[in-house]
């Protein structure tokens, strides 16, 4: 499996509340750890000993040094060095309820050059991960061109990320043309479907629950989410996954749909929950497991991640949560 995307330093900052403009707040905890959507997803596959490569540019500066040392400690090679740019970071503000707010500095970790991909032996790759955050940045077209050029016939997983409203639609449409499996949370699915159709009102959350549609295959799922996922599934012609936090994950293959229940957790913070979920999902599917079986493991891993500080769990904890 090939994971294309960001590895950065997550600066996790615990606060009682987010400040208003010109207001002061006190930080009561802070630590720096490896993060980034691609790394978070890859790290689950790596912990589960699934064959995986991390294609993540690493730059200079204190954050680049931190990432380089962190990857070395994990036994993960740096495939792309960018000595011309400083590495970025993500400031992760965590409130007492566990919700996170990100302020990200995009540096070398979001910069791609076409020639860098030539070093990859794509004959060895059968599944590829890509995230929308990289697509949004100036060199996003380089990533899309790589997906078009080298990923035909591969299992492509695309996660639009937390800013689906900001993605260039021309690039999104080109990715959709590659028939990826889509992975996002329920709110992101509604935004993505609204942008695709231009009908925002049709995907407004908070309506009736879809307990009876399709012979009860989607019990307890907001109908807006069901509609959004159906629109996206029809567009990509592949499976769409919509995570719903403690309520589990809803999926639609086009032929069948369903909900795999979530796993209860005491939330410390939600950093990396979706990333760890897709990493576990891809790993289980790569092993040949059913969608339901893979989602069961993914839900358990994501539950373990939100029960700890930051996105990165020790290897043994990932294995235990996945149930292997």
FENCOR-V444096 format. One record per helix or strand of 3 or more residues. SS is the DSSP state (alpha for helix, beta for strand). FROM is the first residue (numbers start at 1). LEN is the number of residues. If there is no record, write none. Layout:
# FENCOR-V444096
SS:FROM:LEN, SS:FROM:LEN
This chain:
# FENCOR-V444096
beta:2:3, beta:8:8, beta:27:9, alpha:37:11, beta:53:3, beta:57:4, alpha:61:14, beta:80:7, beta:89:6, beta:100:6, alpha:108:3, alpha:114:6, alpha:122:3, beta:127:5, alpha:132:5, alpha:140:11, beta:155:5, alpha:164:3, alpha:169:8, beta:181:5, alpha:186:12, alpha:200:4, alpha:213:4, alpha:223:14, beta:240:4, alpha:245:3, beta:249:4, beta:257:4, alpha:273:14, alpha:291:16, alpha:315:8
